[in-house]
Amino acid sequence: MKATGVVRRIDDLGRIVVPKEIRKTLRIREGDPLEIFTDKEGEIILKKYSPIGELNEFATQYAETLAKTTGHIACITDKDTIIAVSGAPKKEYLEKSISSELEKLMQDKVIWTSKEKTEKKMPVLLTDSEAEEKYTSQVIYPIIAEGDTIGTVMLLSKEPSIKMNDVEMKVVQSAAGFLGKQMEE
């Protein structure tokens, strides 16, 4: 655990303020749910809660199935990170922060597709400034549960001859719909 040197008092309602700098660094926004843990030493640990993270193992299996079925890179994200990947090196994608552009796309509940090499590409990772050259084709669909976007399902290709079509769009739409329904149950 990393010490910050910041000390806060608990108010009469049991609340504590998480400093703005820490919220910014950890990408915690107003209204974001936090999970509370305690350990044996009596420490309280706050962790950003990811509802889709509860389906982590299931999401991994789903990504593997999508990648095998389509032959493309399959990624499933929560609102901040990639939680499952198949068809590409895990160390390149897994648990990496998503780009602010992808975050905005999610927030706006936009379906993204780039079918042709000439179309604009969506940066996927926070450090993905070279997305234009990296991906030749993408399909990104938001996962919506109870009206809120909780993540995305993506198919990505780096192969120059690959073009996504309506089949890939329907596959990603089905996956996102299914994962959203799982979260509602």
N, C-alpha and C positions, 0 to 999 in steps of 0.2 A: 504494500500500500504506500502511496506517495503522500507525504505531508505537504499541506498547502500553506500552513502558518496562519490560516484564517480561523478566528474563533467567533462563534455566534451564540447568543443566549436564546433559550426557549421562552416564548411569550406565555401569557396566562392561559392561552387556549391550546398550548402544546405545539405551536408552530415554530418553525425555524426557517430562516431565509437562506437559500442557496445563492452564494454570490454570483453576480452577473457574469464575471469573467469565467467562472466554472461552467455556468449554464451555456455560455457561448462556445467554449471549448468542447463541451460534450454534446452540443447541439440539442439542448433541452429547451423547449419552448413552453410558453404559458399554456396550461391545459394538458401537457404531456403527462401520462401516468408514470409513476415511479414505483418500482417494487422494493419492498423493505425486507432486509435480511438481518439476522443477528448471528454472531459467532460465539464460540466458547469463551473468548476473552471479554465479552460484554460490549463488543463494538457493534454499531449500527451501520449497515451498508445499504446505500440507496443505489438502485440500478434502473436505468431507463427500461420501462416495460415494453416488450414487443408481443402483442397478442398473437401474431403469426409465428413467433418464435416457439410457441407451445407446440406447433405442428412441425418443428424442425426436422425430425426424423422422417415424417411423412412427406414434407416438402423435398427433402433430399431424394427420396425414392421417386417422387413425381418428376423431379428434374431429370433423373436418370432415364426414366421412361420417355419423357419428351425428347431428350437428346438421341436416344436409340431409335425412336420412331421417326424423327424428322431428319436426323443427321446433322443438326445444327447445335451450337452452344446453347444450353438452356440454363437460365438463371431465375431464381425466385428471391425477391427482396422483401424486407419489411420497410418501414418508413425511413430507415437510416443506412442499412447495410445489406449486403448480399448474404442471404442465409443458406442458400443451396445453389450448387452449380454442377453441371455435368457437360462433358464434351470439350472441356478446356481444363488447363491446369488449375487445380483448386487454389494453390498459393497465389495465383494471379487475381482471383476474384473473391474467394470465400472470406467472409467477415470484413471485407473492405467497404469503406464508406462510399455511398452513392454520390453522384454529382448533384450540384444545386439545381441544374437544369432538369435532371430526372426527378428530383424532389418536387420541383414546381409542376412538372407534368403530372405527377401523382396528385398533388394538392388540387389541381384543376380537373382531375379525373379525365385526362386526355388519353386517347388511344393513339399510339405513335407507330408509324410504319415508314420505312424507306425501302422501296423495292428495287430501285435502280441505283447504279453506281453514282449517278449524277445528283441524286437527291441528298439533302442535308442529313447528317447523321447525329444521333443523340449521344452526347458523352455519358457513359454509364458510371464510371468511377470518378471519385473526387479528383483524382490525378490524371484523368483521361482527356487531356487537352488535344491529343492527336487522334481523336475519334474519327475525323474525316478520312484518315488513311487506314485506320485500324479495322473498321467494319465496312463491309461492302453492302450489307443488307441487315435490317433490324425489324422486329415486330415487338412492341411493348404494350401490354394491356394492364390496366389497374385492377387490383384485387379489392373489391368493395364488400364490406360486411356492415350490415345495419346502417347503410347510407354513408359510411366513412371509408375513405381509402386507407387500407392498412399495408399495402405493398404492391408489387408488380410481378408479372410473369413475363419473361423476355426470351425471345429466340434471336440469336445473333449469328452472323456469319462473317468470316474473314476471307472466304474463298472468292476470288474474282469472278468466277463463272456462275455463282449462286445468286438467284433472285427469289425473294420471298413472294408468295402469292396468296390468294384467298384461303387456301388450305391451311397454311401456317397461321393466318389470322384467326381462323375458326378454332384451330387447335389451342392457341394461346387464350382465346376468349373462353373456351370450355374449361381450361385449366384454372383460369382466374375465377370464373364463376363457381367452380367446384370448391376451390380453396376458400372463397368467401362464404359459401354455404356451410362449410365445415366449422368456420369460426362462429357462425350464428347459432350453432347447436350446442 
